Amino acid sequence: MSTAATTRPGAVLADLLLPASRTRYAVDAALVVGGAALTGIAAQIAVPIPGSPVPVTGQTFAVLLTGAALGARRGFLALALYALVGMAGMPWFQNGTSGAGGATFGYILGMLLAATVIGALARRGGDRSVLRTAGTMVLGSAIVYAVGVPYLALSTGMSLTAAVAAGLTPFLIGDALKAALAMGALPAAWKLVGRRG
């Protein structure tokens, strides 16, 4: 596959790894497992926030990169695998936890949706420039919170205002830093791919 073919708007970074042969499904499976594992490892980087059941983790950054690099279908499958294996008992949710129904489980559901949307936007070139990547990452983070914060309120009995204060506001600066990292990394990866062609 030529670089010209792989850098068209319909491609994502992972498409560069996919041969046009019988091993395509094996590579797809490896990418999905790798995306789930990356998310699980990043979830162990956790800093507690006083007064909040939700810690700052590297998980969201891994989800943003997984969605952008793998595309919607593989991004969805990677996060679905992460969620299902964690629900089944694998201790790779934040701080080595597992299972469904905890106060932070809504964020995991939001991450699944966010990876899918980010992957779809990446296929339309949403990760090719700094400004497009910024918009893609902001939307992805907003999706995580749109699901996670109401779930936090329902699961803990907090008011929505209290859930926003505990489960959104303390994370905005960290999310801005994660978006800035992605804004540098993803367009740079595409530039590198273009130079190799």
C-alpha positions in Angstrom: 0.0 0.0 0.0 1.5 3.3 -1.0 1.8 6.3 1.3 -0.3 8.3 -1.1 -3.1 5.7 -0.6 -2.8 5.6 3.1 -2.7 9.4 3.7 -6.0 10.0 2.0 -8.8 11.4 4.2 -10.5 7.9 4.5 -7.4 6.4 6.3 -6.3 6.4 9.9 -2.8 5.8 11.2 -3.5 2.1 11.9 -4.3 1.5 8.3 -0.6 1.9 7.6 0.0 -1.4 9.4 -2.7 -3.4 7.6 -1.4 -5.5 4.7 -3.8 -6.3 1.9 -3.3 -10.0 2.6 -4.8 -12.8 4.6 -3.1 -11.5 7.8 -5.3 -8.3 7.9 -7.7 -9.8 10.4 -4.8 -10.9 12.7 -3.4 -7.3 12.6 -6.9 -5.9 13.2 -7.2 -8.2 16.3 -3.8 -7.2 17.5 -4.6 -3.5 17.2 -7.9 -4.0 19.1 -6.2 -5.9 21.9 -3.4 -3.3 22.0 -5.8 -0.5 22.3 -7.6 -2.2 25.2 -4.3 -2.9 26.9 -3.0 0.6 26.4 -6.2 1.9 28.0 -5.9 -0.6 30.9 -2.2 0.4 31.5 -3.0 4.1 31.3 -5.9 3.7 33.8 -3.3 2.7 36.5 -1.7 6.1 36.3 -4.2 7.6 38.8 -4.0 10.7 41.0 -6.8 11.0 43.6 -8.8 14.2 43.8 -9.8 15.2 47.3 -13.6 15.1 47.7 -14.2 13.2 44.4 -14.6 9.5 43.7 -13.1 10.1 40.3 -9.3 10.3 40.0 -7.2 11.9 37.3 -5.9 9.1 35.1 -4.0 8.6 31.8 -7.1 6.6 30.6 -8.8 9.4 28.7 -5.6 10.2 26.8 -5.2 6.5 25.8 -8.9 6.5 24.7 -8.4 9.7 22.6 -5.3 8.2 20.9 -6.9 4.8 20.4 -9.9 6.2 18.7 -7.9 8.5 16.4 -5.3 5.9 15.5 -7.5 2.9 15.1 -10.7 4.4 13.6 -14.3 4.0 14.6 -14.8 0.3 14.3 -11.5 -0.8 15.8 -11.7 2.0 18.4 -15.1 0.8 19.5 -14.0 -2.8 19.6 -10.9 -1.9 21.7 -12.9 0.0 24.3 -15.7 -2.7 24.3 -13.0 -5.3 25.0 -11.6 -3.1 27.7 -15.0 -2.7 29.3 -16.1 -6.3 29.0 -12.9 -7.8 30.3 -12.9 -5.3 33.2 -16.5 -6.1 34.0 -15.5 -9.8 34.0 -12.9 -9.2 36.7 -9.7 -8.1 35.0 -8.3 -5.4 37.4 -7.5 -2.8 34.8 -10.0 -0.1 35.5 -8.6 2.9 37.4 -6.5 2.0 40.4 -6.7 -1.8 39.6 -10.4 -2.0 40.1 -12.9 -4.1 38.0 -16.6 -4.8 37.7 -19.6 -2.8 36.6 -21.8 -0.3 38.4 -19.2 1.7 40.3 -19.4 5.5 40.5 -16.9 5.8 37.7 -18.3 3.2 35.3 -20.2 5.8 33.4 -16.9 7.3 32.3 -15.9 3.9 30.8 -19.2 3.9 28.8 -18.5 7.4 27.7 -15.0 6.4 26.6 -16.4 3.7 24.4 -18.7 6.2 22.6 -15.9 8.8 22.5 -13.4 6.4 20.9 -16.0 5.6 18.2 -16.8 9.2 17.4 -13.1 10.2 17.4 -12.3 7.3 15.1 -15.0 8.4 12.7 -13.7 12.0 12.7 -10.1 10.8 12.2 -11.3 9.0 9.0 -12.4 12.4 7.8 -9.1 14.0 8.6 -9.9 15.1 12.1 -6.4 14.3 13.3 -4.3 15.7 10.5 -3.8 19.3 11.7 -3.4 21.0 15.0 -6.7 22.8 14.9 -8.7 19.8 13.7 -7.1 17.6 16.3 -8.0 20.1 19.0 -11.6 20.1 18.0 -11.7 16.3 17.8 -10.1 15.9 21.3 -12.4 18.5 22.9 -15.5 16.7 21.4 -14.1 13.3 22.6 -13.6 14.6 26.1 -17.1 16.2 26.1 -18.6 12.9 25.2 -16.9 11.1 28.1 -18.2 13.7 30.5 -21.7 13.8 29.0 -22.1 10.1 29.9 -19.8 9.9 33.0 -21.1 12.9 35.0 -24.9 12.0 34.9 -23.9 8.4 35.7 -21.8 9.6 38.7 -24.8 11.6 39.9 -27.2 8.7 39.6 -24.9 6.1 41.2 -23.9 8.3 44.2 -27.1 10.2 44.8 -25.3 13.5 44.1 -27.1 16.4 42.5 -26.1 17.1 39.0 -24.4 20.3 40.2 -22.4 18.3 42.8 -21.5 15.7 40.2 -20.2 18.4 37.8 -18.1 19.9 40.7 -16.7 16.4 41.6 -16.5 14.7 38.2 -15.8 17.4 35.7 -14.5 20.7 36.9 -11.3 19.3 38.6 -10.3 17.6 35.3 -10.5 20.5 32.9 -6.8 21.5 33.1 -5.6 17.9 32.8 -7.8 17.4 29.8 -6.4 20.5 28.2 -2.9 19.1 28.7 -4.0 15.8 27.2 -5.5 17.5 24.2 -2.3 19.6 23.7 -0.3 16.4 23.7 -2.6 14.8 21.1 -2.5 18.0 19.1 1.2 17.6 18.8 1.5 13.9 18.4 -1.2 13.0 15.8 -0.4 15.7 13.2 3.3 15.0 13.7 2.7 11.3 13.0 0.9 12.1 9.8 3.7 14.5 8.7 6.2 11.7 9.4 4.2 9.3 7.3 4.1 11.8 4.4 7.9 12.2 4.6 8.4 8.4 4.5 6.4 8.3 1.2 
